[in-house]
Amino acid sequence: MMDLFEKIKADRGPLGKFSDMAHGYYTFPKLEGELGNRMKFQGREKIIWSLNNYLGLANHPEVRKVDAEPQRNGD
């Protein structure tokens, strides 16, 4: 019987396969373009089902500016 952690290391699944880009952590793949129901992933258009933009502010210039700033530790 395989240990649970061995199983996770052997098959990291759809999100874990990107962990080499995030120092071993599980991460979501990078989507490109304006936030919306269709975005690009690795140059191909994909339908996005999980976008939380119910106020319609996701593409507001001030929101995009803050989102583009590097994360600060301790804030």
PyMOL commands that set and color helices and strands:
alter all, ss='L'
color gray80, all
select helices_A, chain A and resi 4-10+13-16+19-21+61-68
alter helices_A, ss='H'
color red, helices_A
select strands_A, chain A and resi 38-41+44-47
alter strands_A, ss='S'
color yellow, strands_A
deselect
rebuild
show_as cartoon
